[in-house]
Amino acid sequence: MTTAARLTATDDGLRVAGALTIDAVAALAPAAVAGAVIDVTDMTHMDTAGAWFLIDLQDRAGGAQIVGATPVQTQLIETVRANLAPADAAPPAPDDLTARVSDFGKRVATAGQTAKELLSFLGQVVAAIAGLLWRPRRLRLTSLVHQCQQVGLNAVPIVALMAFLIGVVLAFQGSAQLRQFGAEVFVVDLISISVLRELGILLTAIIVAGRSGSAFTAAIGSMKMREEIDALRTLGLDPIDVLVVPRVLALMLMLPALGFVADLSGLIGGAMMSWIDLGVSPAVFQARLLSNTDVWHFGVGMIKAPFFALIIGIIGCYEGMSVGGDAESLGRLTSTSVVLSIFMVIVMDALFSIFFATVGI
């Protein structure tokens, strides 16, 4: 039968004897260490609760030295110490102008570092895609076809429905305003230019960013957490070639097709609402669409599509490759991927609008 632990004051500090287990710790009151030594030579047994008790005694003594512990006991004490809860958080910094400027500077520095890493990642992906021109056999065609199905074919219903409803809303709201001036027929121009030039491809890119961009981050991030990406490198395979290039190429191929589906659905929705609300027959709608709509309105939307796809694919894969070893980082970076992709798509759309307005298209 083991003897319960007991504490004895000594000239140098404190001596611990017996079995320092959880039952004994519950019965012991924290003692003040008068000296600089906690002697555990006579301690016969210790569990994690006993190790915590010794650490607590040591902290109360201001860092007293624990002597007489066996190597196994020392290792247990250090393991418990390493896994203790962190100390209480420091009081919040004063909310003054200096603190705000400092916080803003840190955010700018972090954004600059992220932009630098994204550009570097973009360069790696572009170089890998360019390398396929010389070595096309490196393209993983099966993976590309699979990603095209996931990104493109499976997204057709939601994209078509979204664009159809957008066309309906544009026709309904436009007719309510144009009817005041007796210019209901111009609703055709409103729908065609808005859908073909801006809303069709922009809203499609936003849906794809939320649907496929987050899926890229989650899939690659899960592989990163399970160390599958490290396994690929061990096998001599480049994760950029295996995981990133098929996804980015699939997006660049399928987003223009989804944009075309969105344009067609938006025009159909606008035509139906114009017929119902304004009495503009489908034949009149088609004739005005063909006569008054420049083909460049459609071309502008299609030109934007590959650039939007590249942005979504690069950000989604980059955030996936940045995932750490915990589930919290996976969720956080998946959300970051969606938000950043949508933000960059809107910024790129604004830049394209300025460019096309400057060149007169």
Secondary structure as the mmCIF struct_conf table of DSSP 4:
data_model
#
loop_
_struct_conf.conf_type_id
_struct_conf.id
_struct_conf.beg_label_comp_id
_struct_conf.beg_label_asym_id
_struct_conf.beg_label_seq_id
_struct_conf.end_label_comp_id
_struct_conf.end_label_asym_id
_struct_conf.end_label_seq_id
HELX_LH_PP_P HELX_LH_PP_P1 THR A 2 THR A 3
STRN STRN1 ALA A 4 ALA A 4
HELX_LH_PP_P HELX_LH_PP_P2 ALA A 5 ALA A 5
STRN STRN2 ARG A 6 ALA A 9
BEND BEND1 ASP A 11 ASP A 12
STRN STRN3 GLY A 13 LEU A 20
HELX_RH_AL_P HELX_RH_AL_P1 ILE A 22 ALA A 27
HELX_LH_PP_P HELX_LH_PP_P3 LEU A 28 PRO A 30
BEND BEND2 GLY A 35 ALA A 36
STRN STRN4 VAL A 37 ASP A 39
TURN_TY1_P TURN_TY1_P1 THR A 41 ASP A 42
STRN STRN5 MET A 43 MET A 46
HELX_RH_AL_P HELX_RH_AL_P2 THR A 48 ARG A 60
TURN_TY1_P TURN_TY1_P2 ALA A 61 GLY A 62
BEND BEND3 GLY A 63 GLY A 63
HELX_LH_PP_P HELX_LH_PP_P4 ALA A 64 ALA A 64
STRN STRN6 GLN A 65 VAL A 67
BEND BEND4 GLY A 68 GLY A 68
HELX_RH_AL_P HELX_RH_AL_P3 PRO A 71 ALA A 82
TURN_TY1_P TURN_TY1_P3 ASN A 83 ASN A 83
BEND BEND5 LEU A 84 LEU A 84
HELX_LH_PP_P HELX_LH_PP_P5 ALA A 85 PRO A 94
BEND BEND6 ASP A 96 ASP A 96
HELX_RH_AL_P HELX_RH_AL_P4 LEU A 97 TRP A 134
HELX_RH_3T_P HELX_RH_3T_P1 PRO A 136 ARG A 138
BEND BEND7 LEU A 139 LEU A 139
HELX_RH_AL_P HELX_RH_AL_P5 LEU A 141 VAL A 151
TURN_TY1_P TURN_TY1_P4 GLY A 152 GLY A 152
HELX_RH_3T_P HELX_RH_3T_P2 LEU A 153 ALA A 155
HELX_RH_AL_P HELX_RH_AL_P6 VAL A 156 LEU A 178
HELX_RH_3T_P HELX_RH_3T_P3 ARG A 179 PHE A 181
TURN_TY1_P TURN_TY1_P5 GLY A 182 GLY A 182
HELX_RH_3T_P HELX_RH_3T_P4 GLU A 184 PHE A 186
HELX_RH_AL_P HELX_RH_AL_P7 VAL A 187 ILE A 193
HELX_RH_PI_P HELX_RH_PI_P1 SER A 194 LEU A 199
HELX_RH_AL_P HELX_RH_AL_P8 GLY A 200 VAL A 208
HELX_RH_PI_P HELX_RH_PI_P2 ALA A 209 GLY A 213
HELX_RH_AL_P HELX_RH_AL_P9 SER A 214 MET A 225
TURN_TY1_P TURN_TY1_P6 ARG A 226 GLU A 227
HELX_RH_AL_P HELX_RH_AL_P10 GLU A 228 THR A 234
TURN_TY1_P TURN_TY1_P7 LEU A 235 GLY A 236
HELX_RH_AL_P HELX_RH_AL_P11 PRO A 239 PRO A 239
HELX_RH_PI_P HELX_RH_PI_P3 ILE A 240 VAL A 244
HELX_RH_AL_P HELX_RH_AL_P12 VAL A 245 LEU A 278
HELX_RH_AL_P HELX_RH_AL_P13 PRO A 282 ASN A 292
HELX_RH_AL_P HELX_RH_AL_P14 VAL A 295 MET A 321
TURN_TY1_P TURN_TY1_P8 SER A 322 SER A 322
BEND BEND8 GLY A 325 ASP A 326
HELX_RH_AL_P HELX_RH_AL_P15 ALA A 327 VAL A 359
TURN_TY1_P TURN_TY1_P9 GLY A 360 GLY A 360
#
